Amino acid sequence: MEEQNKTAIPNTRRRKVLLGAATVAAVAGVAVEAAAAQKPAPSKSAVGATLTTRDGVEIYYKDWGPRNGQPIVFSHGWPLSSDSWESQMIFLASKGYRCIAHDRRGHGRSSQPWDGNDMDHYADDLAAVINHLDLKKAVLIGFSTGGGEVARYIGRHGTSRVAKAGLISAVPPLMVQTPNNPGGLPKKVFDDIRAAALADRSQLYLNIASGPFFGFNRPGAKLSQGLVNSWWMQGMMGGHKNTYDSIAAFSETDFTEDLKKINVPTLIVHGDDDQIVPIDASGRASAKLVKNSKLIVYPGAPHGLTDTHKDKLNEDLLAFIQA
């Protein structure tokens, strides 16, 4: 009997300790819930969201700035994501504009479909974002491959929801060299990129970012390891098959007829030292095809001028949007 009492005493104490701990945890939980209830809910304009396209692809997008601001929709380059537009988005959102950017199918945080990695699908995905958010009087701005996406969107969906357009270091009208496009780049250039992607795409992305993309291969250029790391990380987030297919999409798609359909004020910005998308066969050629377009050439600027010349580009975009 004495042994039973000895055992019962510590067991009773243990139950009291456990009950006390549970009470403390419950009180703490109530306090946390109360504190959370007092805090404002995170702004939906500051977080990412997703939508699903008609063919079942999940598209990630950011929606920054005031919801009542004029919408500015950004389309990114290869093999990047919407993160590549952050410098422009934070600047324009701070000026009162609603800034939206999505990760192209197969890129960034969007899903990675095996098929449909072409400009028609890219343009339709952009339309899905615009329609999903019911955007009106939007300014569409595309960088590099994203410029092709914007042109093809207008070619396929018109400008009923579009007020203005911007083509920044953009690939239209046509990158690859053909009998009708003698100023384009030889197809071997893009075949070599594909071969390098299959051999070691991680190293390919490092080589592009640390070399011609930002002009870091030019004499006297100061390399930014941060930009290189960001570019590489964005590229590696994309699907291998998707980014591989996209090489043909951005290099072999002819946007000539799409450009002719653009009937809204259009800003074309290009660097004259663009080693990725040479200006003569792209920016200058597009300016001749797009009615009511304005071409601004950045002397000595590389392809990645959204970062290397971000302050100037931000001001030029703001002036164009406000005009």
C-alpha positions as CSV (number, residue, x, y, z in Angstrom):
1,M,0.0,0.0,0.0
2,E,2.8,2.3,0.9
3,E,4.5,1.5,-2.5
4,Q,1.2,2.4,-4.3
5,N,1.0,5.8,-2.5
6,K,4.6,6.6,-3.3
7,T,3.8,5.9,-7.0
8,A,0.6,7.9,-7.0
9,I,2.2,11.0,-5.6
10,P,4.6,11.6,-8.5
11,N,1.9,10.6,-11.0
12,T,-0.4,13.2,-9.6
13,R,2.3,15.8,-9.7
14,R,3.1,14.9,-13.3
15,R,-0.6,15.3,-14.3
16,K,-0.6,18.7,-12.6
17,V,2.5,19.7,-14.6
18,L,1.0,18.5,-17.8
19,L,-2.3,20.3,-17.2
20,G,-0.4,23.4,-16.3
21,A,1.6,23.3,-19.5
22,A,-1.5,22.7,-21.5
23,T,-3.2,25.7,-19.9
24,V,-0.2,27.9,-20.7
25,A,-0.2,26.7,-24.3
26,A,-3.9,27.3,-24.6
27,V,-3.6,30.8,-23.2
28,A,-0.7,31.5,-25.4
29,G,-2.7,30.3,-28.4
30,V,-5.6,32.6,-27.6
31,A,-3.1,35.5,-27.2
32,V,-1.5,34.7,-30.6
33,E,-5.0,34.5,-32.3
34,A,-6.0,37.7,-30.7
35,A,-2.8,39.4,-31.8
36,A,-3.3,38.0,-35.3
37,A,-6.8,39.3,-35.4
38,Q,-5.7,42.8,-34.5
39,K,-3.1,42.8,-37.3
40,P,-4.2,43.8,-40.8
41,A,-4.3,40.9,-43.3
42,P,-1.4,40.9,-45.8
43,S,-2.1,42.9,-48.8
44,K,-3.0,40.7,-51.8
45,S,-1.1,43.2,-54.0
46,A,2.1,42.3,-52.2
47,V,2.0,38.5,-52.6
48,G,2.0,36.0,-55.4
49,A,-1.1,34.2,-56.7
50,T,-1.9,31.6,-59.4
51,L,-4.5,30.9,-62.0
52,T,-5.1,27.9,-64.2
53,T,-5.3,28.2,-67.9
54,R,-7.8,26.3,-70.1
55,D,-5.2,23.6,-70.9
56,G,-4.5,23.1,-67.2
57,V,-1.3,25.1,-66.7
58,E,-0.9,26.9,-63.4
59,I,0.5,30.4,-63.9
60,Y,2.1,32.3,-61.1
61,Y,1.8,36.1,-61.0
62,K,2.6,39.1,-58.8
63,D,0.2,42.0,-58.3
64,W,1.8,45.0,-56.7
65,G,0.6,48.5,-56.0
66,P,-2.8,50.0,-55.6
67,R,-5.7,48.1,-57.1
68,N,-7.2,51.3,-58.5
69,G,-4.0,52.3,-60.3
70,Q,-3.6,52.0,-64.1
71,P,-2.4,48.4,-64.7
72,I,1.1,47.8,-66.1
73,V,1.7,44.2,-67.2
74,F,5.2,42.9,-67.6
75,S,6.4,40.0,-69.7
76,H,9.9,38.7,-68.9
77,G,12.7,37.3,-71.0
78,W,14.3,33.9,-71.4
79,P,14.9,31.9,-69.2
80,L,14.0,34.2,-66.4
81,S,10.9,34.9,-64.3
82,S,8.8,37.8,-63.2
83,D,11.5,38.5,-60.6
84,S,13.6,40.1,-63.4
85,W,11.1,43.0,-63.4
86,E,11.4,43.9,-59.8
87,S,13.3,47.2,-60.3
88,Q,10.6,48.5,-62.6
89,M,7.7,47.2,-60.6
90,I,8.7,48.6,-57.3
91,F,9.4,52.0,-58.9
92,L,6.2,52.3,-60.8
93,A,4.1,50.8,-58.0
94,S,5.5,53.5,-55.8
95,K,4.2,56.0,-58.3
96,G,0.6,54.7,-58.0
97,Y,0.5,52.2,-60.8
98,R,-0.8,48.6,-60.4
99,C,2.1,46.4,-61.5
100,I,1.5,42.8,-62.6
101,A,4.0,40.3,-63.8
102,H,3.6,36.5,-64.3
103,D,6.0,33.6,-64.7
104,R,5.7,32.3,-68.2
105,R,4.6,28.7,-68.4
106,G,7.5,26.4,-67.7
107,H,9.4,29.3,-66.0
108,G,9.8,30.4,-62.4
109,R,7.0,29.2,-60.2
110,S,4.6,28.3,-62.9
111,S,4.0,24.7,-63.8
112,Q,6.1,22.9,-66.4
113,P,3.9,21.4,-69.2
114,W,5.7,19.1,-71.6
115,D,3.9,20.7,-74.6
116,G,2.7,24.2,-75.6
117,N,6.0,26.0,-75.1
118,D,5.5,28.3,-78.0
119,M,4.5,31.9,-78.6
120,D,0.8,31.3,-79.3
121,H,0.5,29.6,-75.9
122,Y,2.6,32.3,-74.2
123,A,0.3,35.0,-75.7
124,D,-2.8,33.1,-74.6
125,D,-1.4,32.8,-71.1
126,L,-0.9,36.5,-71.0
127,A,-4.5,36.9,-72.1
128,A,-5.6,34.6,-69.3
129,V,-3.8,36.8,-66.7
130,I,-5.3,40.0,-68.2
131,N,-8.8,38.5,-68.4
132,H,-8.6,36.9,-64.9
133,L,-7.8,40.3,-63.3
134,D,-10.3,42.0,-65.7
135,L,-7.6,44.6,-66.6
136,K,-8.6,47.6,-68.7
137,K,-6.4,50.3,-70.3
138,A,-3.4,48.3,-69.5
139,V,0.2,49.1,-70.5
140,L,1.9,45.9,-71.8
141,I,5.7,45.9,-71.5
142,G,7.8,43.0,-72.8
143,F,11.5,42.4,-72.4
144,S,13.4,40.3,-74.9
145,T,11.2,37.1,-75.4
146,G,8.5,39.0,-73.5
147,G,8.5,41.5,-76.2
148,G,7.5,38.8,-78.6
149,E,4.9,37.7,-76.2
150,V,3.4,41.2,-76.1
151,A,3.4,41.4,-79.9
152,R,1.8,38.0,-80.3
153,Y,-0.8,38.8,-77.7
154,I,-1.9,41.9,-79.7
155,G,-1.8,39.9,-82.9
156,R,-4.1,37.3,-81.4
157,H,-6.2,39.2,-79.0
158,G,-6.2,42.8,-80.2
159,T,-6.0,46.0,-78.1
160,S,-9.4,46.3,-76.5
161,R,-7.8,46.1,-73.1
162,V,-4.6,47.8,-74.0
163,A,-3.7,51.5,-73.8
164,K,0.0,51.4,-74.7
165,A,2.8,48.9,-75.3
166,G,6.5,48.8,-74.6
167,L,9.2,46.6,-76.3
168,I,12.4,46.5,-74.3
169,S,15.5,44.8,-75.8
170,A,12.8,42.8,-77.6
171,V,13.2,39.9,-80.1
172,P,10.7,41.0,-82.8
173,P,10.4,41.1,-85.7
174,L,12.5,37.9,-86.2
175,M,15.8,36.8,-84.7
176,V,16.9,34.0,-86.9
177,Q,18.5,34.6,-90.3
178,T,16.3,33.7,-93.3
179,P,16.3,34.6,-97.0
180,N,13.7,37.3,-96.1
181,N,15.6,38.3,-93.0
182,P,19.3,38.5,-94.0
183,G,20.1,40.7,-91.0
184,G,19.1,38.0,-88.5
185,L,21.5,35.7,-86.6
186,P,22.5,32.4,-88.2
187,K,20.5,29.4,-87.0
188,K,23.8,27.8,-85.8
189,V,23.8,30.4,-83.0
190,F,20.6,29.0,-81.6
191,D,21.6,25.4,-82.3
192,D,24.7,26.0,-80.2
193,I,22.7,27.4,-77.3
194,R,20.5,24.3,-77.5
195,A,23.5,22.0,-77.5
196,A,25.0,23.9,-74.5
197,A,21.7,23.7,-72.6
198,L,21.6,19.9,-73.0
199,A,25.3,19.5,-72.1
200,D,25.2,21.7,-69.0
201,R,22.5,24.3,-68.8
202,S,23.7,25.5,-65.4
203,Q,27.1,26.4,-66.8
204,L,25.4,27.9,-69.9
205,Y,23.4,30.3,-67.7
206,L,26.4,31.3,-65.7
207,N,28.3,32.0,-69.0
208,I,25.5,34.1,-70.4
209,A,24.9,36.1,-67.3
210,S,28.6,36.8,-66.6
211,G,29.3,37.6,-70.2
212,P,27.2,39.1,-73.0
213,F,23.8,39.6,-71.3
214,F,24.9,42.4,-69.0
215,G,28.0,43.3,-71.1
216,F,30.3,42.1,-68.4
217,N,32.6,40.7,-71.1
218,R,33.3,44.2,-72.4
219,P,36.7,45.8,-71.5
220,G,36.5,47.7,-68.2
221,A,33.1,46.4,-67.3
222,K,32.7,45.7,-63.6
223,L,31.0,42.3,-63.0
224,S,28.1,42.2,-60.5
225,Q,28.1,38.7,-58.9
226,G,24.7,39.5,-57.5
227,L,23.2,40.0,-60.9
228,V,24.9,36.8,-62.2
229,N,23.6,34.8,-59.3
230,S,20.0,36.2,-59.7
231,W,20.0,35.4,-63.4
232,W,21.3,31.9,-62.9
233,M,18.8,31.2,-60.1
234,Q,15.8,32.4,-62.1
235,G,17.0,30.3,-65.1
236,M,17.4,27.1,-63.0
237,M,13.9,27.5,-61.6
238,G,12.5,27.0,-65.1
239,G,11.9,23.5,-66.5
240,H,14.6,22.0,-68.6
241,K,12.3,21.0,-71.5
242,N,10.4,24.3,-71.3
243,T,13.4,26.6,-71.5
244,Y,14.9,24.3,-74.2
245,D,11.7,24.6,-76.3
246,S,11.6,28.3,-75.7
247,I,14.8,28.9,-77.6
248,A,13.0,28.0,-80.8
249,A,10.0,30.1,-79.7
250,F,12.0,33.3,-79.3
251,S,14.4,32.9,-82.2
252,E,12.2,31.4,-85.0
253,T,8.9,33.1,-84.5
254,D,8.1,35.8,-87.1
255,F,6.3,38.7,-85.4
256,T,6.1,40.9,-88.5
257,E,2.4,40.7,-88.9
258,D,1.8,41.0,-85.2
259,L,3.8,44.3,-85.2
260,K,1.7,45.6,-88.0
261,K,-1.4,45.1,-85.9
262,I,-0.2,47.2,-83.0
263,N,-2.4,50.3,-83.1
264,V,-1.6,51.9,-79.7
265,P,1.3,54.2,-78.7
266,T,4.4,52.0,-78.5
267,L,7.8,52.7,-76.8
268,I,10.8,50.7,-78.2
269,V,14.0,50.8,-76.1
270,H,17.1,49.1,-77.2
271,G,20.9,49.3,-76.4
272,D,23.2,49.7,-79.3
273,D,25.7,47.2,-77.7
274,D,23.1,44.4,-77.4
275,Q,25.1,41.2,-78.0
276,I,22.1,39.0,-77.5
277,V,19.5,40.7,-79.7
278,P,21.3,43.0,-82.1
279,I,19.5,46.3,-82.5
280,D,19.4,46.6,-86.3
281,A,17.4,43.4,-86.8
282,S,15.2,44.0,-83.8
283,G,14.6,47.4,-82.2
284,R,15.2,49.5,-85.4
285,A,13.4,47.0,-87.6
286,S,10.4,46.9,-85.2
287,A,10.2,50.7,-85.1
288,K,9.7,50.7,-88.9
289,L,6.8,48.3,-88.6
290,V,4.9,49.7,-85.6
291,K,2.8,52.7,-86.3
292,N,2.9,55.4,-83.7
293,S,6.1,54.0,-82.2
294,K,9.0,55.8,-80.5
295,L,12.5,54.3,-80.5
296,I,14.9,55.3,-77.8
297,V,18.5,54.0,-78.2
298,Y,20.7,53.6,-75.2
299,P,24.3,54.2,-76.3
300,G,26.6,51.4,-75.2
301,A,23.8,49.6,-73.3
302,P,23.8,45.8,-73.2
303,H,20.8,43.4,-73.6
304,G,20.1,43.4,-69.8
305,L,19.5,47.2,-69.6
306,T,16.5,46.6,-67.3
307,D,19.2,46.2,-64.6
308,T,22.3,48.0,-65.9
309,H,20.3,51.1,-66.9
310,K,17.3,50.7,-64.6
311,D,17.2,54.3,-63.4
312,K,17.1,55.7,-66.9
313,L,14.6,53.0,-68.1
314,N,12.3,53.6,-65.1
315,E,12.2,57.3,-65.9
316,D,11.6,56.7,-69.6
317,L,8.8,54.3,-68.9
318,L,7.2,56.7,-66.4
319,A,7.3,59.5,-68.9
320,F,5.9,57.3,-71.7
321,I,3.0,56.0,-69.5
322,Q,2.2,59.5,-68.3
323,A,2.3,61.1,-71.7
